[in-house]
Amino acid sequence: MTDLSHMAVSGAEIAVRVTPKASRNAVKAEDGAIRVYVTTVPEGGKANAAVQKLLAKALGVPKTGLTLIRGQTSRDKVFRVG
């Protein structure tokens, strides 16, 4: 998994591109953008919860330390570290 701990600054906003129903869970930094691949389906917030958990692990913060501020139903999401 990609180490993104250098981005874990309180108040920072992190934009990610999500791919649901992927073959495996992964967090990758590609071309300056963060891509999160999750195996869960985008129903009832399941994929958002999986993305939050994976991103928190990559950042080295607790999952409650991330807040989804934009993109609840979009593939492009913005999380705030807090």
Secondary structure, 3 states (H helix, E strand, C coil): CCCCHHHCCCCCEEEEEEECCCCCCEEEEECCEEEEECCCCCCCCHHHHHHHHHHHHHHCCCHHHEEEEECCCCCEEEEEEC
